[in-house]
Amino acid sequence: MGGQIVHFEDIAFGQGATMALPIWAQFMKNAYSNPDLGISDEKFQSPKY
């Protein structure tokens, strides 16, 4: 009993683009579509150093 290792057989299923990207994309889509948050979709002005 116990001692088993839980993991993906292939890295393709466990890497970030497969696991996190769809969740992040949905979160950002909801954030941009919520007018109460006031997030602008205009081009970002990079600061000068």
C-alpha positions as CSV (number, residue, x, y, z in Angstrom):
1,M,0.0,0.0,0.0
2,G,1.3,3.4,-0.9
3,G,4.6,4.1,-2.6
4,Q,3.1,4.7,-6.0
5,I,4.3,7.7,-8.0
6,V,1.6,9.8,-9.6
7,H,2.8,11.5,-12.8
8,F,2.1,12.0,-16.5
9,E,3.6,9.3,-18.7
10,D,4.5,12.0,-21.3
11,I,5.6,15.6,-20.6
12,A,3.2,16.7,-23.4
13,F,0.3,16.5,-21.0
14,G,2.0,18.1,-18.0
15,Q,3.8,21.1,-19.5
16,G,2.6,24.6,-19.1
17,A,1.2,25.3,-22.5
18,T,-1.1,22.2,-22.3
19,M,-2.2,22.6,-18.7
20,A,-2.0,26.3,-17.7
21,L,-2.4,28.2,-21.0
22,P,-6.1,27.4,-21.6
23,I,-7.0,28.4,-18.0
24,W,-4.9,31.6,-18.2
25,A,-6.5,32.5,-21.6
26,Q,-10.0,32.1,-20.2
27,F,-9.1,34.2,-17.1
28,M,-7.7,37.0,-19.3
29,K,-10.7,36.8,-21.7
30,N,-13.0,37.3,-18.7
31,A,-10.9,40.0,-17.2
32,Y,-10.8,42.1,-20.4
33,S,-14.6,41.6,-21.0
34,N,-15.5,42.9,-17.5
35,P,-16.0,46.6,-17.6
36,D,-15.9,46.9,-13.8
37,L,-12.2,46.1,-13.9
38,G,-11.3,49.0,-16.2
39,I,-8.6,47.0,-18.1
40,S,-7.5,48.9,-21.2
41,D,-6.7,46.9,-24.4
42,E,-4.7,49.8,-25.8
43,K,-1.1,49.4,-26.7
44,F,1.2,49.5,-23.7
45,Q,3.7,52.4,-23.5
46,S,7.1,50.9,-22.5
47,P,9.0,53.1,-20.0
48,K,12.3,54.7,-21.2
49,Y,15.4,53.7,-19.2
